[in-house]
Amino acid sequence: MFLKKLSAVSLAAVLALSLAACGKKEGVAAEVGGVEIPMEDYYKSYAARTNQLKSQYGEDILNQEDPESKKSTDELLREQTMQDLTETEMIRQDAEKLGIKVTEEDANKEIENVKAQIGGEEAYQAFLKQNNMPEDFLKENLMKQKMASQYTEKKLAELKPTDEEMKKYYEDNKNSFYKAKASHILVSDLKEANVIRKEILKGGDFAKIAKEKSLDTASGKNGGELGEFTNGQMVPQFDDAIAKMKVGDISEPIQSNYGYHVIKLEEKKGIDFDKAKPQIETTMQQNKFKDYLEKLRKDSKIKLYVNTKEEVNLPEEYKNYGVIEAPKSSQETKETNAKNNSANNSKKVENAKNNSNKEQTNTKEK
């Protein structure tokens, strides 16, 4: 439950835009390095996102408030749309300087891959129709994805740290590289976490309390035991706490997105440089890439002409604009159709029953 999900470097994860609009410019959503991003692109991208969410969760999802930012889902989508559009253009310009350019031929190959994935031309055309998606929109997005992928790969290779840099990083962060065994008790309230910690420090049975009170039932049934893990596998707050603890310590309550953890450290051994090296390399590459992109953003002179705090007044032609979904394989399509047919048949049976019941009721009333 508390293992951190490790993923590849994401451009969205390493960049943060200041979304302050600077006036308005007719027909232009933003400028990046002097290149204008038309409002048409903003409308298409925003509509695709909202239609996807609404199709999955219903209309009300757009009005839900994010507990951290206190912003509605709709406002967050407007911000994300502007961020993605400006970042993509920023990356495109820098990629061009590096000689990275995705051609129409590349895009057509990607389209052919999509067709093969979902079962041929007929299934592909059905996919476009089902999602109300012009082929040009799909092609454009596939080209952007391929460009961003090639760019990220090339920049990460350029930013690969030297052995000397990695050894220095290891020495500066030696306590952060470990293999450990620990148990924890998870609760939702800080006050309760403090009470539990005091009880344990007075001699309370950690395992018994974990079984009775931990919200992490998977580990709770085993007395809170999490087994063996290394740094980087747990959520960051948990990781940081373990790095500072000594064997036998009972931690102060540690807050994460899951609640408050009271941690008992049972074993901890340092990991030597050679074993830590792959993780250090990845971390340093990501940090260097983040710094590079932040500098690039400042140098790109990004200007926003859309106020993301205001609702979008979508032109009629974009209101039903489709979404890019992961294409289904032909087998999945068959299974989905079978399920839909089954559901339709069930509805017909149910309607027939309802009509029959109505007729019986009418007869009785007469």
Secondary structure, 3 states (H helix, E strand, C coil): CCECCCCCCCHHHHCCCCCCCCCCECCEEEEECCEEEEHHHHHHHHHHHHHHHHHHHCHHHHHCECCCCCCEHHHHHHHHHHHHHHHHHHHHHHHHHCCCCCCHHHHHHHHHHHHHHHCCHHHHHHHHHHCCCCHHHHHHHHHHHHHHHHHHHHHHHHCCCCHHHHHHHHHHCHHHCEEEEEEEEEECCHHHHHHHHHHHHCCCCHHHHHHHHCCCHHHHCCCCEEEEEECCCECHHHHHHHHHCCCCCECCCEEECCEEEEEEEEEEEECCHHHHHHHHHHHHHHHHHHHHHHHHHHHCCCEECCCCCCCCCCCHHHCCCCCCCCCCCHHHHHHHHHHHHHHHHHHHHHHHHHHHHHHHHHHHHC
